[in-house]
């Protein structure tokens, strides 16, 4: 069995607010740590039948960047849900909502 590892490093200030978020993975050609400004990680717990979630962003993350991050995350969630379930109708509804979200948040395409 193959094993792949993803590592997150969160550098915090004195008030435990993220200053830097870095990630690296064993299955990538680029072995350097990659800097990001925000991350959202959700994992399904089969024992408790619920989702565990980590959402972090650095203090220099701009509001417009966060809006774009949420928009693109919602779009990606739709892609993933479609691949996992084949539920095209609800994914079309999610796409409609994403368009509404982008319009309300004034996100340029």
N, CA, C and O atoms as a Tinker XYZ file with bonds, in Angstrom:
   436  protein
     1  N      0.847000   -1.175000    0.000000    73     2
     2  CA     0.000000    0.000000    0.000000    64     1     3
     3  C      0.892000    1.238000    0.000000    63     2     4     5
     4  O      1.859000    1.319000    0.758000    81     3
     5  N      0.565000    2.180000   -0.840000    73     3     6
     6  CA     1.303000    3.436000   -0.923000    64     5     7
     7  C      0.828000    4.385000    0.178000    63     6     8     9
     8  O     -0.354000    4.406000    0.521000    81     7
     9  N      1.742000    5.156000    0.718000    73     7    10
    10  CA     1.409000    6.158000    1.729000    64     9    11
    11  C      1.831000    7.524000    1.216000    63    10    12    13
    12  O      2.925000    7.689000    0.677000    81    11
    13  N      0.956000    8.492000    1.390000    73    11    14
    14  CA     1.249000    9.872000    1.035000    64    13    15
    15  C      1.006000   10.727000    2.263000    63    14    16    17
    16  O      0.084000   10.466000    3.036000    81    15
    17  N      1.826000   11.745000    2.445000    73    15    18
    18  CA     1.705000   12.591000    3.626000    64    17    19
    19  C      1.551000   14.048000    3.214000    63    18    20    21
    20  O      2.255000   14.534000    2.329000    81    19
    21  N      0.626000   14.732000    3.863000    73    19    22
    22  CA     0.446000   16.178000    3.710000    64    21    23
    23  C      0.723000   16.787000    5.076000    63    22    24    25
    24  O      0.149000   16.373000    6.083000    81    23
    25  N      1.605000   17.767000    5.096000    73    23    26
    26  CA     1.990000   18.382000    6.366000    64    25    27
    27  C      1.642000   19.868000    6.336000    63    26    28    29
    28  O      1.945000   20.568000    5.370000    81    27
    29  N      1.007000   20.333000    7.395000    73    27    30
    30  CA     0.686000   21.742000    7.573000    64    29    31
    31  C      1.514000   22.298000    8.712000    63    30    32    33
    32  O      1.640000   21.668000    9.762000    81    31
    33  N      2.081000   23.480000    8.508000    73    31    34
    34  CA     2.814000   24.171000    9.555000    64    33    35
    35  C      2.163000   25.530000    9.742000    63    34    36    37
    36  O      2.079000   26.316000    8.798000    81    35
    37  N      1.705000   25.808000   10.949000    73    35    38
    38  CA     1.042000   27.068000   11.253000    64    37    39
    39  C      1.938000   27.846000   12.208000    63    38    40    41
    40  O      2.208000   27.392000   13.320000    81    39
    41  N      2.396000   29.010000   11.778000    73    39    42
    42  CA     3.221000   29.873000   12.626000    64    41    43
    43  C      2.305000   30.927000   13.240000    63    42    44    45
    44  O      1.632000   31.670000   12.526000    81    43
    45  N      2.288000   30.983000   14.580000    73    43    46
    46  CA     1.373000   31.843000   15.325000    64    45    47
    47  C      2.110000   33.007000   15.973000    63    46    48    49
    48  O      3.286000   32.906000   16.321000    81    47
    49  N      1.379000   34.130000   16.130000    73    47    50
    50  CA     1.963000   35.246000   16.881000    64    49    51
    51  C      1.737000   35.006000   18.374000    63    50    52    53
    52  O      1.272000   33.935000   18.764000    81    51
    53  N      2.060000   35.983000   19.202000    73    51    54
    54  CA     1.931000   35.837000   20.658000    64    53    55
    55  C      0.482000   35.645000   21.112000    63    54    56    57
    56  O      0.239000   35.144000   22.210000    81    55
    57  N     -0.485000   36.042000   20.271000    73    55    58
    58  CA    -1.904000   35.886000   20.596000    64    57    59
    59  C     -2.522000   34.672000   19.912000    63    58    60    61
    60  O     -3.745000   34.545000   19.848000    81    59
    61  N     -1.679000   33.784000   19.402000    73    59    62
    62  CA    -2.120000   32.567000   18.712000    64    61    63
    63  C     -2.911000   32.841000   17.432000    63    62    64    65
    64  O     -3.774000   32.051000   17.049000    81    63
    65  N     -2.617000   33.951000   16.783000    73    63    66
    66  CA    -3.222000   34.271000   15.491000    64    65    67
    67  C     -2.226000   33.865000   14.406000    63    66    68    69
    68  O     -1.048000   34.214000   14.480000    81    67
    69  N     -2.701000   33.123000   13.393000    73    67    70
    70  CA    -1.774000   32.667000   12.353000    64    69    71
    71  C     -1.088000   33.830000   11.621000    63    70    72    73
    72  O     -1.741000   34.748000   11.124000    81    71
    73  N      0.227000   33.760000   11.572000    73    71    74
    74  CA     1.011000   34.710000   10.787000    64    73    75
    75  C      1.391000   34.096000    9.452000    63    74    76    77
    76  O      1.425000   34.784000    8.432000    81    75
    77  N      1.677000   32.800000    9.460000    73    75    78
    78  CA     2.041000   32.082000    8.246000    64    77    79
    79  C      1.428000   30.696000    8.276000    63    78    80    81
    80  O      1.358000   30.047000    9.319000    81    79
    81  N      0.986000   30.258000    7.104000    73    79    82
    82  CA     0.502000   28.891000    6.925000    64    81    83
    83  C      1.326000   28.300000    5.789000    63    82    84    85
    84  O      1.379000   28.853000    4.690000    81    83
    85  N      1.963000   27.175000    6.070000    73    83    86
    86  CA     2.783000   26.510000    5.062000    64    85    87
    87  C      2.307000   25.069000    4.921000    63    86    88    89
    88  O      1.877000   24.455000    5.897000    81    87
    89  N      2.382000   24.539000    3.722000    73    87    90
    90  CA     2.033000   23.139000    3.531000    64    89    91
    91  C      3.027000   22.488000    2.592000    63    90    92    93
    92  O      3.645000   23.143000    1.752000    81    91
    93  N      3.164000   21.191000    2.755000    73    91    94
    94  CA     4.026000   20.400000    1.888000    64    93    95
    95  C      3.425000   19.007000    1.764000    63    94    96    97
    96  O      2.690000   18.553000    2.641000    81    95
    97  N      3.746000   18.339000    0.666000    73    95    98
    98  CA     3.216000   17.004000    0.434000    64    97    99
    99  C      4.305000   16.114000   -0.145000    63    98   100   101
   100  O      5.187000   16.575000   -0.870000    81    99
   101  N      4.227000   14.840000    0.185000    73    99   102
   102  CA     5.234000   13.895000   -0.306000    64   101   103
   103  C      5.010000   13.541000   -1.774000    63   102   104   105
   104  O      5.950000   13.122000   -2.449000    81   103
   105  N      3.800000   13.697000   -2.277000    73   103   106
   106  CA     3.483000   13.318000   -3.660000    64   105   107
   107  C      3.537000   14.476000   -4.647000    63   106   108   109
   108  O      2.782000   14.488000   -5.619000    81   107
   109  N      4.392000   15.425000   -4.421000    73   107   110
   110  CA     4.503000   16.546000   -5.343000    64   109   111
   111  C      5.950000   16.692000   -5.793000    63   110   112   113
   112  O      6.883000   16.339000   -5.072000    81   111
   113  N      6.113000   17.217000   -6.992000    73   111   114
   114  CA     7.473000   17.421000   -7.503000    64   113   115
   115  C      8.187000   18.524000   -6.733000    63   114   116   117
   116  O      9.390000   18.439000   -6.487000    81   115
   117  N      7.444000   19.560000   -6.352000    73   115   118
   118  CA     8.019000   20.674000   -5.600000    64   117   119
   119  C      8.096000   20.263000   -4.128000    63   118   120   121
   120  O      7.065000   20.125000   -3.469000    81   119
   121  N      9.276000   20.074000   -3.625000    73   119   122
   122  CA     9.458000   19.629000   -2.236000    64   121   123
   123  C      9.556000   20.785000   -1.246000    63   122   124   125
   124  O      9.689000   20.562000   -0.043000    81   123
   125  N      9.491000   22.028000   -1.748000    73   123   126
   126  CA     9.544000   23.183000   -0.860000    64   125   127
   127  C      8.195000   23.389000   -0.176000    63   126   128   129
   128  O      7.151000   23.025000   -0.718000    81   127
   129  N      8.228000   23.971000    1.008000    73   127   130
   130  CA     6.986000   24.339000    1.684000    64   129   131
   131  C      6.324000   25.460000    0.898000    63   130   132   133
   132  O      6.987000   26.406000    0.472000    81   131
   133  N      5.008000   25.349000    0.707000    73   131   134
   134  CA     4.234000   26.346000   -0.017000    64   133   135
   135  C      3.529000   27.263000    0.974000    63   134   136   137
   136  O      2.922000   26.794000    1.936000    81   135
   137  N      3.609000   28.555000    0.742000    73   135   138
   138  CA     2.964000   29.537000    1.611000    64   137   139
   139  C      1.545000   29.780000    1.114000    63   138   140   141
   140  O      1.324000   29.970000   -0.082000    81   139
   141  N      0.582000   29.774000    2.037000    73   139   142
   142  CA    -0.806000   30.110000    1.724000    64   141   143
   143  C     -1.311000   31.095000    2.778000    63   142   144   145
   144  O     -0.737000   31.200000    3.862000    81   143
   145  N     -2.387000   31.814000    2.456000    73   143   146
   146  CA    -2.952000   32.774000    3.398000    64   145   147
   147  C     -4.155000   32.229000    4.150000    63   146   148   149
   148  O     -4.493000   32.724000    5.225000    81   147
   149  N     -4.803000   31.212000    3.593000    73   147   150
   150  CA    -5.946000   30.629000    4.300000    64   149   151
   151  C     -6.097000   29.174000    3.898000    63   150   152   153
   152  O     -5.593000   28.731000    2.865000    81   151
   153  N     -6.808000   28.445000    4.748000    73   151   154
   154  CA    -7.064000   27.036000    4.477000    64   153   155
   155  C     -8.365000   26.616000    5.139000    63   154   156   157
   156  O     -8.743000   27.133000    6.190000    81   155
   157  N     -9.034000   25.678000    4.511000    73   155   158
   158  CA   -10.219000   25.055000    5.075000    64   157   159
   159  C    -10.053000   23.555000    4.888000    63   158   160   161
   160  O     -9.846000   23.076000    3.773000    81   159
   161  N    -10.145000   22.835000    5.967000    73   159   162
   162  CA    -9.986000   21.392000    5.939000    64   161   163
   163  C    -11.195000   20.780000    6.634000    63   162   164   165
   164  O    -11.493000   21.116000    7.780000    81   163
   165  N    -11.885000   19.889000    5.945000    73   163   166
   166  CA   -12.992000   19.183000    6.591000    64   165   167
   167  C    -12.780000   17.693000    6.410000    63   166   168   169
   168  O    -12.346000   17.229000    5.356000    81   167
   169  N    -13.098000   16.952000    7.468000    73   167   170
   170  CA   -12.888000   15.510000    7.488000    64   169   171
   171  C    -14.121000   14.840000    8.089000    63   170   172   173
   172  O    -14.677000   15.315000    9.079000    81   171
   173  N    -14.538000   13.746000    7.487000    73   171   174
   174  CA   -15.695000   13.012000    7.981000    64   173   175
   175  C    -15.260000   11.992000    9.017000    63   174   176   177
   176  O    -14.376000   11.174000    8.762000    81   175
   177  N    -15.883000   12.041000   10.188000    73   175   178
   178  CA   -15.611000   11.097000   11.264000    64   177   179
   179  C    -16.661000    9.990000   11.195000    63   178   180   181
   180  O    -17.824000   10.229000   11.521000    81   179
   181  N    -16.274000    8.780000   10.777000    73   179   182
   182  CA   -17.263000    7.707000   10.625000    64   181   183
   183  C    -17.794000    7.174000   11.954000    63   182   184   185
   184  O    -18.882000    6.599000   11.997000    81   183
   185  N    -17.052000    7.355000   13.020000    73   183   186
   186  CA   -17.517000    6.872000   14.324000    64   185   187
   187  C    -18.627000    7.749000   14.882000    63   186   188   189
   188  O    -19.638000    7.239000   15.365000    81   187
   189  N    -18.447000    9.061000   14.819000    73   187   190
   190  CA   -19.440000    9.995000   15.354000    64   189   191
   191  C    -20.415000   10.490000   14.297000    63   190   192   193
   192  O    -21.382000   11.182000   14.615000    81   191
   193  N    -20.163000   10.134000   13.031000    73   191   194
   194  CA   -21.038000   10.524000   11.911000    64   193   195
   195  C    -21.202000   12.046000   11.828000    63   194   196   197
   196  O    -22.310000   12.569000   11.706000    81   195
   197  N    -20.051000   12.737000   11.899000    73   195   198
   198  CA   -20.092000   14.187000   11.757000    64   197   199
   199  C    -18.795000   14.681000   11.120000    63   198   200   201
   200  O    -17.845000   13.921000   10.931000    81   199
   201  N    -18.783000   15.944000   10.802000    73   199   202
   202  CA   -17.643000   16.559000   10.133000    64   201   203
   203  C    -16.794000   17.318000   11.136000    63   202   204   205
   204  O    -17.296000   18.089000   11.954000    81   203
   205  N    -15.501000   17.079000   11.050000    73   203   206
   206  CA   -14.534000   17.864000   11.810000    64   205   207
   207  C    -13.981000   18.905000   10.840000    63   206   208   209
   208  O    -13.787000   18.610000    9.661000    81   207
   209  N    -13.729000   20.097000   11.319000    73   207   210
   210  CA   -13.363000   21.189000   10.426000    64   209   211
   211  C    -12.286000   22.063000   11.045000    63   210   212   213
   212  O    -12.306000   22.354000   12.241000    81   211
   213  N    -11.342000   22.477000   10.198000    73   211   214
   214  CA   -10.348000   23.472000   10.596000    64   213   215
   215  C    -10.384000   24.574000    9.547000    63   214   216   217
   216  O    -10.214000   24.309000    8.357000    81   215
   217  N    -10.601000   25.793000    9.981000    73   215   218
   218  CA   -10.557000   26.951000    9.094000    64   217   219
   219  C     -9.603000   27.980000    9.677000    63   218   220   221
   220  O     -9.835000   28.496000   10.770000    81   219
   221  N     -8.538000   28.279000    8.958000    73   219   222
   222  CA    -7.540000   29.238000    9.432000    64   221   223
   223  C     -7.204000   30.223000    8.325000    63   222   224   225
   224  O     -7.249000   29.891000    7.140000    81   223
   225  N     -6.869000   31.434000    8.731000    73   223   226
   226  CA    -6.389000   32.429000    7.785000    64   225   227
   227  C     -5.399000   33.326000    8.500000    63   226   228   229
   228  O     -5.485000   33.540000    9.709000    81   227
   229  N     -4.454000   33.847000    7.724000    73   227   230
   230  CA    -3.441000   34.721000    8.313000    64   229   231
   231  C     -4.016000   36.114000    8.499000    63   230   232   233
   232  O     -4.997000   36.497000    7.863000    81   231
   233  N     -3.375000   36.861000    9.391000    73   231   234
   234  CA    -3.900000   38.200000    9.684000    64   233   235
   235  C     -3.728000   39.170000    8.520000    63   234   236   237
   236  O     -4.340000   40.238000    8.521000    81   235
   237  N     -2.905000   38.822000    7.521000    73   235   238
   238  CA    -2.777000   39.703000    6.356000    64   237   239
   239  C     -3.681000   39.280000    5.194000    63   238   240   241
   240  O     -3.581000   39.841000    4.103000    81   239
   241  N     -4.566000   38.291000    5.416000    73   239   242
   242  CA    -5.531000   37.874000    4.403000    64   241   243
   243  C     -6.532000   39.005000    4.200000    63   242   244   245
   244  O     -7.183000   39.449000    5.146000    81   243
   245  N     -6.647000   39.462000    2.969000    73   243   246
   246  CA    -7.571000   40.550000    2.641000    64   245   247
   247  C     -8.996000   40.012000    2.485000    63   246   248   249
   248  O     -9.187000   38.853000    2.115000    81   247
   249  N     -9.991000   40.853000    2.767000    73   247   250
   250  CA   -11.396000   40.450000    2.668000    64   249   251
   251  C    -11.723000   40.002000    1.247000    63   250   252   253
   252  O    -12.409000   38.996000    1.066000    81   251
   253  N    -11.250000   40.724000    0.241000    73   251   254
   254  CA   -11.515000   40.321000   -1.148000    64   253   255
   255  C    -10.909000   38.959000   -1.466000    63   254   256   257
   256  O    -11.486000   38.180000   -2.224000    81   255
   257  N     -9.750000   38.672000   -0.888000    73   255   258
   258  CA    -9.138000   37.360000   -1.078000    64   257   259
   259  C     -9.978000   36.270000   -0.411000    63   258   260   261
   260  O    -10.135000   35.184000   -0.968000    81   259
   261  N    -10.520000   36.553000    0.777000    73   259   262
   262  CA   -11.355000   35.582000    1.477000    64   261   263
   263  C    -12.648000   35.324000    0.709000    63   262   264   265
   264  O    -13.102000   34.183000    0.620000    81   263
   265  N    -13.235000   36.368000    0.159000    73   263   266
   266  CA   -14.438000   36.185000   -0.659000    64   265   267
   267  C    -14.151000   35.248000   -1.826000    63   266   268   269
   268  O    -14.932000   34.339000   -2.105000    81   267
   269  N    -13.034000   35.470000   -2.503000    73   267   270
   270  CA   -12.651000   34.638000   -3.640000    64   269   271
   271  C    -12.368000   33.206000   -3.189000    63   270   272   273
   272  O    -12.745000   32.250000   -3.866000    81   271
   273  N    -11.703000   33.063000   -2.044000    73   271   274
   274  CA   -11.413000   31.732000   -1.521000    64   273   275
   275  C    -12.707000   30.962000   -1.256000    63   274   276   277
   276  O    -12.814000   29.791000   -1.622000    81   275
   277  N    -13.681000   31.604000   -0.629000    73   275   278
   278  CA   -14.956000   30.941000   -0.369000    64   277   279
   279  C    -15.660000   30.580000   -1.663000    63   278   280   281
   280  O    -16.176000   29.471000   -1.802000    81   279
   281  N    -15.685000   31.501000   -2.608000    73   279   282
   282  CA   -16.330000   31.248000   -3.898000    64   281   283
   283  C    -15.708000   30.026000   -4.578000    63   282   284   285
   284  O    -16.418000   29.121000   -5.016000    81   283
   285  N    -14.387000   30.009000   -4.661000    73   283   286
   286  CA   -13.718000   28.899000   -5.339000    64   285   287
   287  C    -13.873000   27.594000   -4.555000    63   286   288   289
   288  O    -13.946000   26.522000   -5.155000    81   287
   289  N    -13.925000   27.672000   -3.222000    73   287   290
   290  CA   -14.136000   26.475000   -2.413000    64   289   291
   291  C    -15.535000   25.908000   -2.648000    63   290   292   293
   292  O    -15.698000   24.694000   -2.773000    81   291
   293  N    -16.539000   26.773000   -2.707000    73   291   294
   294  CA   -17.901000   26.316000   -2.991000    64   293   295
   295  C    -17.971000   25.644000   -4.363000    63   294   296   297
   296  O    -18.620000   24.610000   -4.514000    81   295
   297  N    -17.308000   26.225000   -5.357000    73   295   298
   298  CA   -17.284000   25.632000   -6.698000    64   297   299
   299  C    -16.621000   24.252000   -6.653000    63   298   300   301
   300  O    -17.121000   23.297000   -7.247000    81   299
   301  N    -15.513000   24.158000   -5.958000    73   299   302
   302  CA   -14.784000   22.893000   -5.858000    64   301   303
   303  C    -15.596000   21.844000   -5.103000    63   302   304   305
   304  O    -15.559000   20.662000   -5.445000    81   303
   305  N    -16.325000   22.274000   -4.084000    73   303   306
   306  CA   -17.191000   21.346000   -3.356000    64   305   307
   307  C    -18.242000   20.764000   -4.297000    63   306   308   309
   308  O    -18.565000   19.579000   -4.212000    81   307
   309  N    -18.771000   21.587000   -5.187000    73   307   310
   310  CA   -19.727000   21.093000   -6.178000    64   309   311
   311  C    -19.102000   20.055000   -7.090000    63   310   312   313
   312  O    -19.709000   19.018000   -7.361000    81   311
   313  N    -17.880000   20.326000   -7.572000    73   311   314
   314  CA   -17.168000   19.366000   -8.421000    64   313   315
   315  C    -16.976000   18.035000   -7.696000    63   314   316   317
   316  O    -17.221000   16.967000   -8.256000    81   315
   317  N    -16.539000   18.117000   -6.453000    73   315   318
   318  CA   -16.279000   16.915000   -5.662000    64   317   319
   319  C    -17.569000   16.136000   -5.409000    63   318   320   321
   320  O    -17.599000   14.913000   -5.542000    81   319
   321  N    -18.631000   16.852000   -5.044000    73   319   322
   322  CA   -19.905000   16.204000   -4.762000    64   321   323
   323  C    -20.445000   15.507000   -6.012000    63   322   324   325
   324  O    -20.990000   14.407000   -5.925000    81   323
   325  N    -20.294000   16.149000   -7.172000    73   323   326
   326  CA   -20.756000   15.554000   -8.425000    64   325   327
   327  C    -19.977000   14.273000   -8.729000    63   326   328   329
   328  O    -20.575000   13.260000   -9.091000    81   327
   329  N    -18.668000   14.307000   -8.589000    73   327   330
   330  CA   -17.853000   13.108000   -8.832000    64   329   331
   331  C    -18.203000   11.993000   -7.848000    63   330   332   333
   332  O    -18.224000   10.820000   -8.222000    81   331
   333  N    -18.478000   12.349000   -6.597000    73   331   334
   334  CA   -18.738000   11.346000   -5.562000    64   333   335
   335  C    -20.137000   10.745000   -5.649000    63   334   336   337
   336  O    -20.333000    9.573000   -5.328000    81   335
   337  N    -21.118000   11.554000   -6.088000    73   335   338
   338  CA   -22.509000   11.093000   -6.019000    64   337   339
   339  C    -23.229000   11.033000   -7.356000    63   338   340   341
   340  O    -24.206000   10.297000   -7.497000    81   339
   341  N    -22.765000   11.793000   -8.339000    73   339   342
   342  CA   -23.476000   11.871000   -9.618000    64   341   343
   343  C    -24.747000   12.703000   -9.548000    63   342   344   345
   344  O    -25.538000   12.686000  -10.491000    81   343
   345  N    -24.964000   13.423000   -8.467000    73   343   346
   346  CA   -26.179000   14.219000   -8.259000    64   345   347
   347  C    -26.101000   15.536000   -9.036000    63   346   348   349
   348  O    -25.739000   16.570000   -8.474000    81   347
   349  N    -26.434000   15.498000  -10.308000    73   347   350
   350  CA   -26.280000   16.687000  -11.160000    64   349   351
   351  C    -27.261000   17.805000  -10.809000    63   350   352   353
   352  O    -26.896000   18.979000  -10.866000    81   351
   353  N    -28.491000   17.464000  -10.448000    73   351   354
   354  CA   -29.495000   18.506000  -10.188000    64   353   355
   355  C    -29.098000   19.421000   -9.040000    63   354   356   357
   356  O    -29.177000   20.643000   -9.164000    81   355
   357  N    -28.675000   18.842000   -7.929000    73   355   358
   358  CA   -28.322000   19.670000   -6.785000    64   357   359
   359  C    -27.034000   20.436000   -7.048000    63   358   360   361
   360  O    -26.864000   21.544000   -6.540000    81   359
   361  N    -26.126000   19.868000   -7.830000    73   359   362
   362  CA   -24.892000   20.574000   -8.158000    64   361   363
   363  C    -25.200000   21.777000   -9.053000    63   362   364   365
   364  O    -24.559000   22.821000   -8.934000    81   363
   365  N    -26.172000   21.630000   -9.939000    73   363   366
   366  CA   -26.601000   22.788000  -10.741000    64   365   367
   367  C    -27.157000   23.881000   -9.834000    63   366   368   369
   368  O    -26.905000   25.064000  -10.062000    81   367
   369  N    -27.912000   23.493000   -8.808000    73   367   370
   370  CA   -28.413000   24.472000   -7.841000    64   369   371
   371  C    -27.259000   25.152000   -7.114000    63   370   372   373
   372  O    -27.283000   26.365000   -6.906000    81   371
   373  N    -26.259000   24.381000   -6.730000    73   371   374
   374  CA   -25.096000   24.958000   -6.057000    64   373   375
   375  C    -24.372000   25.925000   -6.987000    63   374   376   377
   376  O    -23.927000   26.985000   -6.545000    81   375
   377  N    -24.247000   25.582000   -8.255000    73   375   378
   378  CA   -23.618000   26.481000   -9.235000    64   377   379
   379  C    -24.408000   27.797000   -9.335000    63   378   380   381
   380  O    -23.824000   28.878000   -9.421000    81   379
   381  N    -25.740000   27.686000   -9.323000    73   379   382
   382  CA   -26.573000   28.890000   -9.343000    64   381   383
   383  C    -26.296000   29.746000   -8.114000    63   382   384   385
   384  O    -26.176000   30.967000   -8.210000    81   383
   385  N    -26.195000   29.089000   -6.952000    73   383   386
   386  CA   -25.892000   29.838000   -5.736000    64   385   387
   387  C    -24.507000   30.480000   -5.829000    63   386   388   389
   388  O    -24.326000   31.622000   -5.408000    81   387
   389  N    -23.545000   29.765000   -6.367000    73   387   390
   390  CA   -22.190000   30.314000   -6.516000    64   389   391
   391  C    -22.210000   31.568000   -7.380000    63   390   392   393
   392  O    -21.510000   32.537000   -7.086000    81   391
   393  N    -23.005000   31.556000   -8.441000    73   391   394
   394  CA   -23.130000   32.739000   -9.292000    64   393   395
   395  C    -23.750000   33.889000   -8.496000    63   394   396   397
   396  O    -23.319000   35.035000   -8.621000    81   395
   397  N    -24.758000   33.583000   -7.680000    73   395   398
   398  CA   -25.389000   34.587000   -6.823000    64   397   399
   399  C    -24.382000   35.123000   -5.804000    63   398   400   401
   400  O    -24.300000   36.332000   -5.588000    81   399
   401  N    -23.620000   34.229000   -5.181000    73   399   402
   402  CA   -22.597000   34.603000   -4.213000    64   401   403
   403  C    -21.576000   35.536000   -4.868000    63   402   404   405
   404  O    -21.231000   36.579000   -4.312000    81   403
   405  N    -21.098000   35.152000   -6.049000    73   403   406
   406  CA   -20.100000   35.973000   -6.767000    64   405   407
   407  C    -20.662000   37.349000   -7.085000    63   406   408   409
   408  O    -19.950000   38.349000   -6.993000    81   407
   409  N    -21.932000   37.404000   -7.457000    73   407   410
   410  CA   -22.566000   38.678000   -7.766000    64   409   411
   411  C    -22.671000   39.537000   -6.504000    63   410   412   413
   412  O    -22.294000   40.709000   -6.522000    81   411
   413  N    -23.172000   38.971000   -5.424000    73   411   414
   414  CA   -23.334000   39.726000   -4.171000    64   413   415
   415  C    -22.007000   40.167000   -3.576000    63   414   416   417
   416  O    -21.923000   41.243000   -2.985000    81   415
   417  N    -20.971000   39.353000   -3.724000    73   415   418
   418  CA   -19.660000   39.661000   -3.169000    64   417   419
   419  C    -18.789000   40.456000   -4.151000    63   418   420   421
   420  O    -17.642000   40.796000   -3.859000    81   419
   421  N    -19.370000   40.738000   -5.323000    73   419   422
   422  CA   -18.682000   41.498000   -6.374000    64   421   423
   423  C    -17.330000   40.875000   -6.718000    63   422   424   425
   424  O    -16.297000   41.544000   -6.754000    81   423
   425  N    -17.381000   39.569000   -6.969000    73   423   426
   426  CA   -16.185000   38.823000   -7.349000    64   425   427
   427  C    -16.114000   38.800000   -8.867000    63   426   428   429
   428  O    -17.035000   38.326000   -9.533000    81   427
   429  N    -15.018000   39.313000   -9.407000    73   427   430
   430  CA   -14.857000   39.291000  -10.863000    64   429   431
   431  C    -14.440000   37.899000  -11.301000    63   430   432   433
   432  O    -13.731000   37.196000  -10.582000    81   431
   433  N    -14.884000   37.511000  -12.481000    73   431   434
   434  CA   -14.589000   36.159000  -12.971000    64   433   435
   435  C    -13.285000   36.120000  -13.693000    63   434   436
   436  O    -12.876000   35.064000  -14.174000    81   435
